[in-house]
Amino acid sequence: MSFLIYILFVAVLEVVLVMHVRFLFSRHPLPTLIAVIIFIVGMIPPIVKLQRLPHLSPLFTIFLAFIFCVDLLFLLIMLIYYYKVKRSEKLSLDTQADYIVVLGSKFMSRRIPPIMMSRLEKTVQVYHALNGHPQIIVSGGKSAVSKCCF
């Protein structure tokens, strides 16, 4: 019975991880990587213990092994992405530009979404780092709350 509770716990954690990893990884990449590594390492002892209990259903072992493999693949993808992002931060920024294009974001209310706010803040940083005064172009369309029409 305790293994069934453990399996349900792992399944719930996996769903939460998959549903919210994009948000967590985009804002806190290193703690998210550490949490995934701890989660994967925490799954090894139950898999080994299940192998020693032949009276339990082999589905428990298959389920945990499948989740373990998926998480390892997931971790590998996140590590590669993290490495590429850190490497691209070290590349030099061009000092000449005529335009800066900021990609838009969907507005669900009158409040600026966090992703759009981070893009605008980065745009201001790049604007001050560039020589000259490039024009800033913010892309996007009308939202449900916008009042002006062109």
SULZI-V284034 format. One record per pair of residues at least 4 apart in sequence whose C-alpha atoms are under 6 Angstrom apart, sorted by sequence separation. I is the first residue (numbers start at 0). J is the second residue. D is the distance in Angstrom with one decimal. If there is no record, write none. Layout:
BEGIN
I|J|D  I|J|D
END
This chain:
BEGIN
2|6|6.0  14|18|6.0  16|20|5.4  20|24|5.6  21|25|6.0  23|27|5.6  24|28|4.3  37|41|5.9  45|49|6.0  58|62|5.9  60|64|5.9  61|65|6.0  63|67|6.0  70|74|5.9  77|81|6.0  122|126|6.0  24|31|5.8  104|115|5.9  94|129|4.9  95|130|5.8  98|133|4.9  103|138|5.0  94|130|5.6  97|133|4.6  98|134|4.7  99|135|4.8  100|136|4.8  101|137|4.7  102|138|5.2  103|139|4.5  96|133|6.0  98|135|5.8  100|137|5.9
END
